[in-house]
Amino acid sequence: MACDRGIGHRLVSRRRLPAAGSPRAVAARVIHRVTDEGAFAARALDAELARAGLDPRAHAAVTEIVYGTLRALPRLDAVLQRHLREPMDRTDSWTRAVLRTAAYQLLCLRSAAAHAVVDESVAMVRCARGEPLARLVNAVLRRIAAERPEAPRPPDELALPEWLEARLHRALGAERADRFIHARPAPPPLGLAVRTDRIERAELAQRIRAAHPQSEVRDGTLSLRALLVRRAGDPRRLPGYAEGLFAVQEQGAQHVVDLVDARPGERVLDACAGHGGKTVWLALAVGPRGSVTALDVDERKLERIGPELDRFGIERARVRCVAVDLTVGSGPLRPGFDRILLDAPCTGLGTLHRRPELALRVGPDDPLRLAELQRALLRRALGLLRPGGLLVYAVCSPLPEECADVLEAALGTSSAVRRVPLPGSDEDGIVRLGPWLDDVDAYQVAALTVDAATRA
């Protein structure tokens, strides 16, 4: 096996070598980038797969190893630590990434041949770090292989810190928390939002199946636009993408847009628009007589909205992009919006199945820290709503600190602010989405309005 001494301390060689292009090596590179460089798993995985140019079967293998390793990481580290003389966090970072992905394959994947996992992992470390660490990897993995279960299987639950598991149970109740932690295979399906004004959902599903016979495609149940897709490869290469027949969007995010219920001719504010994933659907909803303002603190994110509007065939003039920090002021914006979507920055803990690395990064103090930001954003956004208009507040987190507590603070600031019931809400007026409904991330969504007669 060829070695690349140019990998160096940061590891990553981009040259196509036998070791560098194998599914196991690609998976290890992704894990290294996520755990040691702070990358997001989905983005790092997409980038490394694009560089490697793997076939669909190998693509699926890499995805399984990456998400499975992250999902089970605390347990894998505990197993590895039993066979290491020094703490895991002091082990060379590339060696640590190789050990983690190899341990996952040995302990959780029945299809992985133990000798192949060990041999290739040793070779990867030898190429990048030399013989001493290669011998260490060989010794550790052979011990783990000797302990391998008779029938290895992927984990059926998220491995979470104790504080987080306890808070999930308090926030969701035992049944929903259990479904959230256990219910979903990793990784979750890819969500597509279909332009049903241009193509029937069933027709697009049929075209995807025809192009990718190995794929799984089914309708989502929360949104009439949703298709849930597995094993279909790069979504940008799917039939209909170039023509703007669908967008990549998780089913819960689609349902959030549905709850805004924007109408033709209305003036709508997407108050934390980001890359504009929801903006384009709001623009379609209000039509050519309406207008949408996309606001975000990061101007670089807003720059991605224009090309997406082009792909969808929406005139750019119908969406105004404004870079403003709402915690400081509203800039050029004036009150009078008919509807406002405030999809607030949050811990993102509702997306743990899709972004399992968050369990490594979010600490017990983060929900309260982010709640301060959310309260500030909500106060400012309410000031931009016309009397009788509708503000939809959403977070992709199931914790009360980031929704119920934030709403109570807003309701306490003025007697003019009141709740508006949304379809499917719990007794407290909050819609809680999650895998207890379908294969969907966990969200909390609520609506507020401002009464004209009592507004200060």
Sine and cosine of phi, psi and omega as CSV:
sin_phi,cos_phi,sin_psi,cos_psi,sin_omega,cos_omega
0.00,0.00,0.75,-0.67,-0.03,-1.00
-0.93,0.36,0.57,-0.82,0.03,-1.00
-0.92,-0.38,0.47,-0.88,0.03,-1.00
-0.83,-0.56,0.99,-0.16,0.01,-1.00
-0.96,0.29,-0.13,0.99,0.02,-1.00
-0.98,0.18,-0.04,1.00,-0.02,-1.00
-0.88,0.47,-0.69,0.72,0.14,-0.99
0.93,0.38,-0.23,-0.97,-0.12,-0.99
-0.93,0.36,-0.52,0.85,0.01,-1.00
-1.00,0.00,0.06,1.00,0.12,-0.99
0.98,0.18,-0.88,0.47,-0.66,-0.75
-0.99,0.10,0.94,-0.35,0.18,-0.98
-1.00,0.10,0.66,-0.75,0.02,-1.00
-0.98,-0.20,0.06,1.00,0.01,-1.00
-0.98,0.17,0.52,-0.85,-0.04,-1.00
-0.99,0.13,0.99,-0.14,0.05,-1.00
-0.88,-0.47,0.36,-0.93,-0.02,-1.00
-0.79,0.61,-0.72,0.70,-0.02,-1.00
-0.95,0.31,-0.65,0.76,-0.10,-0.99
-0.93,0.37,-0.46,0.89,-0.07,-1.00
-0.99,-0.14,0.03,1.00,-0.02,-1.00
-0.98,0.20,0.45,-0.89,0.03,-1.00
-0.82,0.58,-0.64,0.77,-0.01,-1.00
-0.91,0.41,-0.64,0.77,0.01,-1.00
-0.93,0.36,-0.65,0.76,0.03,-1.00
-0.88,0.47,-0.70,0.72,0.02,-1.00
-0.88,0.47,-0.67,0.74,0.01,-1.00
-0.90,0.44,-0.62,0.78,0.03,-1.00
-0.89,0.45,-0.66,0.75,0.02,-1.00
-0.89,0.45,-0.73,0.68,0.01,-1.00
-0.86,0.50,-0.66,0.75,0.04,-1.00
-0.87,0.49,-0.70,0.71,-0.02,-1.00
-0.91,0.40,-0.60,0.80,-0.04,-1.00
-0.96,0.28,-0.75,0.66,-0.13,-0.99
-0.99,0.12,-0.42,0.91,-0.09,-1.00
-0.88,-0.47,-0.24,0.97,0.00,-1.00
-0.87,-0.49,-0.02,1.00,0.07,-1.00
0.98,0.20,0.26,0.97,0.00,-1.00
-0.96,0.29,0.41,-0.91,0.15,-0.99
-0.99,0.15,0.66,-0.76,-0.11,-0.99
-0.86,0.51,-0.74,0.68,-0.08,-1.00
-0.88,0.47,-0.70,0.72,-0.03,-1.00
-0.94,0.34,-0.67,0.74,0.02,-1.00
-0.90,0.44,-0.65,0.76,0.01,-1.00
-0.89,0.45,-0.73,0.68,0.02,-1.00
-0.85,0.52,-0.69,0.72,-0.04,-1.00
-0.91,0.42,-0.71,0.70,-0.03,-1.00
-0.94,0.35,-0.60,0.80,0.05,-1.00
-0.91,0.41,-0.64,0.77,0.02,-1.00
-0.89,0.45,-0.64,0.77,0.01,-1.00
-0.93,0.36,-0.61,0.79,-0.09,-1.00
-0.97,0.22,-0.47,0.88,0.00,-1.00
0.89,0.46,0.67,0.74,-0.07,-1.00
-0.98,0.18,0.39,-0.92,0.06,-1.00
-0.97,0.26,0.23,-0.97,-0.09,-1.00
-0.83,0.55,-0.60,0.80,-0.01,-1.00
-0.92,0.40,-0.70,0.72,0.04,-1.00
-0.93,0.37,-0.59,0.81,0.08,-1.00
-0.82,0.57,-0.73,0.69,0.00,-1.00
-0.91,0.41,-0.60,0.80,0.00,-1.00
-0.91,0.42,-0.69,0.72,0.03,-1.00
-0.88,0.47,-0.71,0.71,-0.02,-1.00
-0.87,0.49,-0.68,0.73,0.02,-1.00
-0.88,0.47,-0.70,0.71,-0.04,-1.00
-0.91,0.40,-0.70,0.72,-0.06,-1.00
-0.90,0.44,-0.81,0.59,-0.06,-1.00
-0.94,0.35,-0.59,0.81,0.05,-1.00
-0.91,0.42,-0.67,0.74,0.02,-1.00
-0.88,0.47,-0.72,0.70,-0.01,-1.00
-0.92,0.40,-0.61,0.79,-0.03,-1.00
-0.91,0.41,-0.56,0.83,-0.08,-1.00
-0.96,-0.30,0.23,0.97,-0.20,-0.98
-0.82,0.58,-0.74,0.67,-0.01,-1.00
-0.85,0.53,-0.61,0.80,-0.01,-1.00
-0.96,0.28,-0.62,0.79,0.05,-1.00
-0.89,0.45,-0.69,0.73,0.01,-1.00
-0.88,0.47,-0.60,0.80,0.02,-1.00
-0.90,0.43,-0.64,0.77,0.04,-1.00
-0.92,0.40,-0.74,0.68,-0.01,-1.00
-0.88,0.47,-0.64,0.77,-0.06,-1.00
-0.88,0.48,-0.51,0.86,0.02,-1.00
-0.89,0.46,-0.39,0.92,-0.07,-1.00
-0.94,-0.33,0.12,0.99,0.01,-1.00
-0.92,-0.38,0.58,-0.82,0.01,-1.00
-0.99,0.14,-0.50,0.86,0.00,-1.00
-0.94,-0.34,0.34,-0.94,-0.01,-1.00
-0.86,0.51,0.50,-0.87,-0.01,-1.00
-0.83,0.56,-0.64,0.77,-0.09,-1.00
-0.95,0.30,-0.13,0.99,0.07,-1.00
-0.97,-0.23,-0.04,1.00,0.05,-1.00
-0.97,0.24,0.58,-0.82,0.05,-1.00
-0.75,0.66,0.69,-0.72,-0.18,-0.98
-0.90,0.43,-0.66,0.75,0.02,-1.00
-0.93,0.38,-0.67,0.74,0.05,-1.00
-0.86,0.50,-0.66,0.76,0.01,-1.00
-0.89,0.46,-0.68,0.74,0.01,-1.00
-0.90,0.44,-0.67,0.74,0.03,-1.00
-0.91,0.42,-0.69,0.73,0.01,-1.00
-0.88,0.48,-0.67,0.74,-0.04,-1.00
-0.90,0.43,-0.74,0.67,-0.01,-1.00
-0.92,0.39,-0.58,0.81,0.03,-1.00
-0.93,0.37,-0.66,0.75,0.02,-1.00
-0.89,0.46,-0.63,0.78,0.04,-1.00
-0.88,0.48,-0.71,0.70,-0.01,-1.00
-0.89,0.45,-0.67,0.75,-0.03,-1.00
-0.93,0.37,-0.64,0.76,-0.13,-0.99
-1.00,-0.02,-0.34,0.94,-0.18,-0.98
-0.81,-0.59,-0.23,0.97,-0.06,-1.00
-0.91,-0.42,0.94,-0.35,-0.01,-1.00
-0.91,0.42,-0.52,0.85,-0.06,-1.00
-0.97,0.23,-0.22,0.98,-0.05,-1.00
-0.99,0.13,0.86,-0.51,0.05,-1.00
-0.96,0.28,0.82,-0.58,-0.10,-0.99
-0.85,0.53,-0.70,0.71,-0.05,-1.00
-0.90,0.44,-0.59,0.81,0.00,-1.00
-0.94,0.34,-0.65,0.76,0.03,-1.00
-0.87,0.49,-0.75,0.66,-0.04,-1.00
-0.91,0.42,-0.76,0.66,-0.08,-1.00
-0.89,0.46,-0.71,0.70,-0.04,-1.00
-0.94,0.33,-0.59,0.81,0.03,-1.00
-0.90,0.43,-0.68,0.73,0.05,-1.00
-0.87,0.49,-0.69,0.72,-0.01,-1.00
-0.90,0.44,-0.62,0.78,0.00,-1.00
-0.90,0.45,-0.66,0.75,0.00,-1.00
-0.96,0.29,-0.61,0.79,0.03,-1.00
-0.87,0.49,-0.69,0.72,0.00,-1.00
-0.88,0.48,-0.66,0.75,-0.12,-0.99
-1.00,-0.04,-0.51,0.86,-0.17,-0.99
-0.78,-0.62,-0.14,0.99,0.08,-1.00
0.99,-0.16,0.06,-1.00,-0.17,-0.99
-0.93,0.37,-0.66,0.75,-0.04,-1.00
-0.85,0.53,-0.73,0.68,0.01,-1.00
-0.94,0.33,-0.51,0.86,0.07,-1.00
-0.89,0.46,-0.64,0.76,0.03,-1.00
-0.91,0.41,-0.61,0.79,0.05,-1.00
-0.87,0.49,-0.74,0.67,0.00,-1.00
-0.87,0.50,-0.67,0.75,0.01,-1.00
-0.87,0.49,-0.71,0.70,-0.04,-1.00
-0.92,0.40,-0.71,0.71,-0.05,-1.00
-0.91,0.42,-0.72,0.69,-0.08,-1.00
-0.95,0.33,-0.53,0.85,0.06,-1.00
-0.92,0.39,-0.58,0.82,0.08,-1.00
-0.92,0.39,-0.67,0.74,0.01,-1.00
-0.92,0.39,-0.63,0.78,0.04,-1.00
-0.88,0.48,-0.57,0.82,0.03,-1.00
-0.93,0.37,-0.39,0.92,0.02,-1.00
-0.99,-0.11,0.11,0.99,-0.12,-0.99
-0.87,0.50,0.70,-0.71,0.03,-1.00
-0.88,0.47,0.42,-0.91,0.03,-1.00
-0.89,0.45,-0.57,0.82,0.01,-1.00
-0.77,-0.64,0.99,0.16,0.00,-1.00
-0.86,0.50,0.60,-0.80,0.05,-1.00
-0.53,-0.85,0.50,-0.86,0.00,-1.00
-0.88,0.47,0.43,-0.90,0.03,-1.00
-0.90,0.43,0.61,-0.79,0.01,-1.00
-0.98,-0.21,0.26,0.97,0.03,-1.00
-0.45,-0.89,0.34,-0.94,0.11,-0.99
-0.97,0.24,0.67,-0.74,0.14,-0.99
-1.00,-0.02,0.95,-0.30,-0.15,-0.99
-0.90,-0.44,0.46,-0.89,0.15,-0.99
-0.86,0.50,0.50,-0.87,-0.05,-1.00
-0.84,0.54,-0.67,0.74,-0.04,-1.00
-0.87,0.49,-0.64,0.77,-0.06,-1.00
-0.96,0.28,-0.67,0.74,0.02,-1.00
-0.88,0.48,-0.65,0.76,0.01,-1.00
-0.90,0.43,-0.67,0.74,-0.01,-1.00
-0.93,0.37,-0.58,0.81,0.05,-1.00
-0.89,0.46,-0.66,0.75,0.02,-1.00
-0.91,0.41,-0.63,0.77,0.04,-1.00
-0.92,0.39,-0.61,0.79,-0.08,-1.00
-0.97,0.24,-0.63,0.78,-0.17,-0.99
-0.96,-0.27,-0.28,0.96,-0.16,-0.99
1.00,0.09,0.32,-0.95,-0.15,-0.99
-0.87,0.49,-0.71,0.70,-0.10,-0.99
-0.92,0.40,-0.77,0.64,-0.01,-1.00
-0.92,0.40,-0.64,0.77,0.01,-1.00
-0.88,0.47,-0.66,0.75,0.02,-1.00
-0.89,0.46,-0.67,0.74,0.03,-1.00
-0.91,0.42,-0.62,0.79,-0.01,-1.00
-0.91,0.41,-0.67,0.74,-0.08,-1.00
-0.98,0.21,-0.55,0.84,-0.16,-0.99
-0.95,-0.31,-0.38,0.92,-0.37,-0.93
-0.96,0.27,-0.48,0.88,-0.28,-0.96
-0.96,-0.28,0.72,-0.69,0.15,-0.99
-0.93,0.36,0.46,-0.89,-0.02,-1.00
-0.95,-0.31,0.67,-0.74,-0.13,0.99
-0.99,0.17,0.31,-0.95,0.07,-1.00
-0.90,0.43,0.25,-0.97,0.02,-1.00
-0.92,0.40,0.36,-0.93,0.11,-0.99
-0.98,0.21,0.76,-0.65,0.04,-1.00
-1.00,-0.07,0.76,-0.65,0.10,-0.99
-0.89,-0.45,0.71,-0.71,0.10,-1.00
-0.97,-0.23,0.90,-0.45,-0.16,-0.99
-1.00,-0.02,0.67,-0.75,0.12,-0.99
-0.97,0.25,0.99,0.13,-0.08,-1.00
-0.94,0.35,-0.17,0.99,0.13,-0.99
-0.98,0.21,-0.20,0.98,-0.02,-1.00
-0.89,-0.46,-0.46,0.89,-0.06,-1.00
-0.49,-0.87,0.61,-0.79,0.08,-1.00
-0.94,0.35,0.59,-0.81,0.00,-1.00
-0.85,0.53,-0.67,0.75,-0.02,-1.00
-0.90,0.44,-0.58,0.81,0.00,-1.00
-0.93,0.38,-0.69,0.73,0.03,-1.00
-0.90,0.44,-0.65,0.76,0.04,-1.00
-0.86,0.51,-0.66,0.75,0.00,-1.00
-0.90,0.43,-0.64,0.77,0.01,-1.00
-0.91,0.42,-0.62,0.78,0.02,-1.00
-0.92,0.39,-0.69,0.72,0.01,-1.00
-0.89,0.46,-0.62,0.79,0.01,-1.00
-0.91,0.41,-0.62,0.79,0.00,-1.00
-0.98,0.22,-0.47,0.88,-0.05,-1.00
-0.70,-0.71,0.99,0.13,-0.08,-1.00
-0.86,0.51,-0.40,0.92,-0.02,-1.00
-0.99,0.14,-0.09,1.00,-0.10,-1.00
-0.98,0.20,0.34,-0.94,0.19,-0.98
-0.92,-0.40,0.79,-0.61,0.00,-1.00
-0.72,-0.70,0.80,-0.60,0.07,-1.00
-0.60,-0.80,0.34,-0.94,0.04,-1.00
-0.95,0.30,0.63,-0.78,0.23,-0.97
-0.98,0.20,0.36,-0.93,-0.05,-1.00
-0.96,-0.28,-0.24,0.97,-0.02,-1.00
-1.00,0.05,-0.48,0.88,-0.01,-1.00
-0.75,-0.66,0.68,-0.74,0.03,-1.00
-0.95,0.32,-0.16,0.99,0.06,-1.00
-1.00,-0.05,-0.20,0.98,-0.27,-0.96
-0.99,0.11,0.74,-0.68,0.27,-0.96
-0.87,-0.49,0.67,-0.74,0.04,-1.00
-0.94,-0.35,0.84,-0.54,-0.21,-0.98
-0.81,-0.58,0.68,-0.74,0.12,-0.99
-0.78,-0.63,0.51,-0.86,0.13,-0.99
0.82,0.57,0.68,0.73,0.05,-1.00
-0.90,-0.43,0.06,1.00,0.07,-1.00
0.98,0.20,-0.41,-0.91,-0.06,-1.00
-0.90,0.44,0.87,-0.49,-0.03,-1.00
-0.89,0.45,-0.43,0.90,-0.01,-1.00
-0.94,0.33,-0.22,0.98,0.03,-1.00
-0.97,-0.24,0.08,1.00,0.00,-1.00
-0.97,0.23,0.45,-0.89,0.06,-1.00
-0.84,0.54,0.74,-0.67,0.06,-1.00
0.99,-0.12,-0.25,0.97,-0.04,-1.00
-0.91,0.40,-0.77,0.64,-0.05,-1.00
-0.88,0.47,-0.50,0.86,0.00,-1.00
-0.99,0.11,0.00,1.00,0.01,-1.00
0.96,0.29,0.53,0.85,-0.01,-1.00
-1.00,0.08,-0.20,0.98,0.04,-1.00
-0.36,-0.93,0.27,-0.96,0.15,-0.99
-0.79,-0.62,0.45,-0.89,0.10,-0.99
-0.98,0.18,0.89,-0.46,-0.03,-1.00
-0.36,-0.93,0.79,-0.61,0.00,-1.00
-0.88,0.47,0.56,-0.83,-0.13,-0.99
-0.86,0.51,-0.64,0.77,0.02,-1.00
-0.89,0.45,-0.63,0.78,0.05,-1.00
-0.90,0.44,-0.59,0.81,0.07,-1.00
-0.89,0.46,-0.66,0.75,-0.03,-1.00
-0.93,0.37,-0.54,0.84,0.08,-1.00
-0.86,0.50,-0.71,0.71,0.05,-1.00
-0.87,0.49,-0.66,0.75,0.02,-1.00
-0.86,0.50,-0.62,0.78,-0.03,-1.00
-0.94,0.34,-0.42,0.91,0.10,-0.99
-0.90,0.43,-0.59,0.81,0.10,-0.99
0.83,0.56,0.71,0.70,0.02,-1.00
-0.90,0.44,0.60,-0.80,-0.08,-1.00
-0.92,-0.40,0.41,-0.91,0.04,-1.00
-0.82,0.58,0.69,-0.72,0.06,-1.00
1.00,0.05,-0.11,0.99,-0.06,-1.00
-0.99,0.17,0.34,-0.94,0.10,-1.00
-0.98,-0.22,0.90,-0.44,-0.17,-0.99
-0.84,-0.55,0.63,-0.78,0.07,-1.00
-0.91,-0.40,0.84,-0.55,0.18,-0.98
-0.99,-0.11,0.99,-0.12,-0.30,-0.95
-0.98,0.21,-0.35,0.94,0.11,-0.99
-0.71,-0.70,0.94,0.34,-0.25,-0.97
-0.95,0.32,-0.47,0.88,-0.06,-1.00
0.86,0.51,-0.78,-0.62,0.00,-1.00
-0.99,0.13,0.01,1.00,0.08,-1.00
1.00,0.04,0.38,0.93,-0.01,-1.00
-0.86,0.51,-0.58,0.81,0.04,-1.00
-1.00,-0.08,-0.37,0.93,-0.05,-1.00
-0.86,0.52,-0.70,0.72,-0.08,-1.00
-0.90,0.44,-0.57,0.82,0.00,-1.00
-0.96,0.29,-0.57,0.82,0.09,-1.00
-0.91,0.42,-0.63,0.78,0.02,-1.00
-0.90,0.43,-0.64,0.77,0.06,-1.00
-0.90,0.44,-0.62,0.78,-0.05,-1.00
-0.93,0.37,-0.65,0.76,-0.06,-1.00
-0.99,0.16,-0.34,0.94,0.07,-1.00
0.95,0.30,-0.05,-1.00,-0.07,-1.00
-0.92,0.39,-0.34,0.94,0.02,-1.00
-1.00,0.06,-0.20,0.98,0.02,-1.00
-0.98,-0.18,-0.05,-1.00,0.03,-1.00
-0.55,-0.84,0.50,-0.86,0.05,-1.00
-0.80,-0.60,0.72,-0.69,0.14,-0.99
-0.95,-0.32,0.84,-0.54,0.04,-1.00
-0.98,-0.20,0.87,-0.49,-0.07,-1.00
-0.88,-0.48,0.67,-0.74,0.12,-0.99
-0.37,-0.93,0.43,-0.90,0.03,-1.00
-0.96,0.27,-0.38,0.93,-0.07,-1.00
-0.97,-0.23,0.96,-0.29,-0.04,-1.00
-0.90,0.44,-0.51,0.86,-0.02,-1.00
-0.90,0.43,-0.56,0.83,0.06,-1.00
-0.92,0.39,-0.66,0.75,-0.02,-1.00
-0.89,0.45,-0.46,0.89,-0.01,-1.00
-0.90,0.43,-0.31,0.95,-0.01,-1.00
-1.00,0.10,-0.16,0.99,-0.03,-1.00
-0.95,0.32,-0.66,0.75,-0.04,-1.00
-0.82,0.57,-0.79,0.61,0.03,-1.00
-0.87,0.50,-0.55,0.84,0.03,-1.00
-0.94,0.33,-0.61,0.80,0.11,-0.99
-0.88,0.48,-0.66,0.75,0.04,-1.00
-0.87,0.49,-0.70,0.72,-0.02,-1.00
-0.89,0.45,-0.54,0.84,0.00,-1.00
-1.00,0.06,-0.10,0.99,-0.01,-1.00
0.96,0.27,0.48,0.88,0.03,-1.00
-0.98,-0.22,0.77,-0.64,0.02,-1.00
-0.87,0.49,0.75,-0.67,-0.02,-1.00
-0.87,0.49,-0.48,0.88,-0.04,-1.00
-0.90,0.43,-0.29,0.96,-0.02,-1.00
-0.98,0.18,-0.19,0.98,0.01,-1.00
-0.83,-0.56,0.85,-0.53,0.05,-1.00
-0.99,-0.14,0.81,-0.58,0.00,-1.00
-0.97,-0.22,0.79,-0.61,-0.07,-1.00
-0.75,-0.66,0.83,-0.56,0.06,-1.00
-1.00,-0.06,0.96,-0.27,-0.05,-1.00
-0.60,-0.80,0.61,-0.79,0.13,-0.99
-1.00,-0.07,0.97,-0.23,-0.07,-1.00
-0.91,0.42,-0.33,0.94,0.05,-1.00
-0.95,0.30,-0.30,0.95,-0.02,-1.00
-0.98,-0.18,-0.67,0.75,-0.02,-1.00
-0.03,-1.00,0.05,-1.00,-0.03,-1.00
-0.97,-0.22,0.10,0.99,0.10,-1.00
0.83,0.56,-0.76,-0.65,-0.05,-1.00
-0.99,0.16,-0.04,1.00,-0.07,-1.00
-0.96,0.28,0.59,-0.81,0.03,-1.00
-0.85,-0.52,0.49,-0.87,0.01,-1.00
-0.87,0.49,0.32,-0.95,0.08,-1.00
0.84,-0.55,0.17,0.99,0.03,-1.00
-0.95,0.32,0.70,-0.72,0.03,-1.00
-0.94,0.33,-0.63,0.77,0.02,-1.00
-0.63,-0.78,0.58,-0.82,0.04,-1.00
-0.74,-0.67,0.76,-0.65,0.16,-0.99
-0.97,-0.25,0.88,-0.47,0.09,-1.00
-0.93,-0.38,1.00,0.02,0.08,-1.00
-1.00,0.01,1.00,0.05,-0.29,-0.96
-0.97,0.25,0.51,-0.86,0.15,-0.99
-0.85,0.53,0.68,-0.74,-0.07,-1.00
-0.47,-0.88,-0.04,-1.00,0.02,-1.00
-0.92,0.40,-0.39,0.92,-0.03,-1.00
0.96,0.28,0.26,0.97,-0.10,-0.99
-0.91,0.42,-0.30,0.95,0.08,-1.00
-0.94,0.35,-0.23,0.97,-0.03,-1.00
-0.97,-0.22,0.36,0.93,-0.10,-1.00
-0.84,0.54,-0.55,0.83,0.02,-1.00
-0.93,0.36,-0.52,0.85,0.01,-1.00
-1.00,0.03,-0.48,0.88,-0.04,-1.00
-0.74,-0.67,0.92,0.39,-0.09,-1.00
-0.89,0.46,-0.29,0.96,0.03,-1.00
-0.90,0.43,-0.31,0.95,0.01,-1.00
-0.89,0.46,-0.50,0.87,0.02,-1.00
-0.90,0.45,-0.37,0.93,0.02,-1.00
-1.00,0.04,-0.32,0.95,-0.20,-0.98
-0.93,-0.38,-0.48,0.88,-0.03,-1.00
-1.00,0.06,0.79,-0.62,0.00,-1.00
-0.96,-0.26,0.16,-0.99,-0.07,-1.00
-0.89,0.46,-0.36,0.93,0.00,-1.00
-1.00,-0.01,-0.20,0.98,-0.10,-1.00
-0.91,0.40,-0.64,0.77,0.00,-1.00
-0.85,0.53,-0.69,0.73,0.02,-1.00
-0.93,0.36,-0.60,0.80,0.03,-1.00
-0.89,0.46,-0.70,0.71,0.00,-1.00
-0.95,0.31,-0.47,0.88,0.03,-1.00
-0.88,0.47,-0.55,0.84,0.05,-1.00
-0.88,0.47,-0.69,0.72,0.05,-1.00
-0.90,0.44,-0.68,0.73,-0.03,-1.00
-0.89,0.46,-0.66,0.75,0.03,-1.00
-0.89,0.46,-0.66,0.75,0.00,-1.00
-0.91,0.43,-0.68,0.73,0.01,-1.00
-0.90,0.44,-0.67,0.74,-0.03,-1.00
-0.91,0.40,-0.66,0.75,0.03,-1.00
-0.85,0.52,-0.73,0.68,-0.04,-1.00
-0.92,0.38,-0.66,0.76,-0.03,-1.00
-0.90,0.43,-0.63,0.78,0.03,-1.00
-0.88,0.48,-0.53,0.85,0.03,-1.00
-0.93,0.36,-0.26,0.97,0.00,-1.00
-0.99,-0.13,-0.07,1.00,-0.05,-1.00
-1.00,0.06,0.69,-0.73,0.08,-1.00
-0.94,0.33,0.46,-0.89,0.08,-1.00
-0.83,0.55,0.77,-0.64,-0.03,-1.00
1.00,0.08,-0.09,1.00,0.05,-1.00
-0.97,0.26,0.01,-1.00,-0.08,-1.00
-0.83,-0.56,0.80,-0.60,0.13,-0.99
-0.94,-0.34,0.84,-0.55,0.05,-1.00
-0.97,-0.24,0.86,-0.51,0.00,-1.00
-0.97,-0.24,0.77,-0.64,-0.04,-1.00
-0.64,-0.76,0.59,-0.81,0.15,-0.99
-0.66,-0.75,0.57,-0.82,0.09,-1.00
-1.00,-0.06,0.84,0.54,0.04,-1.00
-0.60,-0.80,0.64,-0.77,0.03,-1.00
-1.00,-0.02,0.04,1.00,-0.13,-0.99
-1.00,0.09,0.65,-0.76,-0.04,-1.00
-0.91,0.42,-0.48,0.88,0.01,-1.00
-0.84,0.54,-0.47,0.88,-0.11,-0.99
-0.98,-0.17,0.02,1.00,0.04,-1.00
-0.65,-0.76,-0.96,0.29,-0.09,-1.00
-0.83,0.56,-0.70,0.71,-0.03,-1.00
-0.93,0.37,-0.59,0.80,0.03,-1.00
-0.92,0.40,-0.67,0.75,0.02,-1.00
-0.90,0.43,-0.67,0.74,0.01,-1.00
-0.88,0.48,-0.63,0.78,0.03,-1.00
-0.90,0.45,-0.65,0.76,0.01,-1.00
-0.92,0.39,-0.65,0.76,0.01,-1.00
-0.91,0.41,-0.46,0.89,-0.02,-1.00
-0.99,0.15,-0.17,0.98,-0.05,-1.00
-0.99,0.14,-0.42,0.91,-0.05,-1.00
-0.38,-0.93,0.62,-0.78,0.06,-1.00
-0.95,0.31,-0.21,0.98,0.01,-1.00
-0.97,0.24,-0.36,0.93,-0.05,-1.00
-1.00,0.04,0.77,-0.64,0.05,-1.00
-0.59,-0.81,0.33,-0.94,0.00,-1.00
-0.97,0.24,0.45,-0.89,0.14,-0.99
-0.81,-0.59,0.83,-0.56,-0.02,-1.00
-0.89,0.45,0.62,-0.79,0.09,-1.00
-0.91,-0.42,0.50,-0.87,0.04,-1.00
-0.85,0.52,0.73,-0.69,0.06,-1.00
0.99,0.11,0.21,0.98,-0.04,-1.00
-0.98,0.19,0.41,-0.91,0.12,-0.99
-0.97,0.25,0.00,-1.00,-0.06,-1.00
-0.86,0.51,-0.45,0.89,-0.01,-1.00
-1.00,0.04,0.12,0.99,0.06,-1.00
1.00,0.07,0.09,1.00,-0.01,-1.00
-0.97,-0.23,0.77,-0.64,0.12,-0.99
-0.99,0.12,0.84,-0.54,0.02,-1.00
-0.91,-0.42,0.93,-0.38,0.02,-1.00
-0.99,-0.14,0.46,-0.89,0.03,-1.00
0.09,-1.00,-0.02,-1.00,-0.07,-1.00
-0.92,0.39,-0.10,0.99,0.12,-0.99
-0.96,0.26,-0.19,0.98,0.04,-1.00
-0.98,-0.22,-0.67,0.74,-0.01,-1.00
-0.18,-0.98,-0.14,-0.99,0.03,-1.00
-0.98,0.20,0.99,0.16,-0.17,-0.99
-0.63,-0.78,0.52,-0.86,0.09,-1.00
-0.93,0.38,0.21,-0.98,-0.02,-1.00
-1.00,-0.04,0.82,-0.57,0.04,-1.00
-0.78,-0.62,0.36,-0.93,0.26,-0.97
-0.81,-0.58,0.73,-0.68,-0.07,-1.00
-0.69,-0.72,0.70,-0.71,0.05,-1.00
-0.55,-0.84,0.28,-0.96,-0.04,-1.00
-0.78,-0.63,0.59,-0.81,0.05,-1.00
-0.77,-0.64,0.41,-0.91,0.15,-0.99
-0.69,-0.72,0.17,-0.99,0.03,-1.00
-0.82,-0.58,0.84,-0.55,-0.02,-1.00
-0.98,0.17,0.69,-0.72,-0.04,-1.00
-0.92,0.39,-0.66,0.75,-0.13,-0.99
-0.91,0.41,-0.51,0.86,-0.08,-1.00
-0.94,-0.35,0.03,1.00,-0.05,-1.00
-0.91,0.41,0.71,-0.70,-0.03,-1.00
-0.94,0.34,0.00,0.00,0.00,0.00
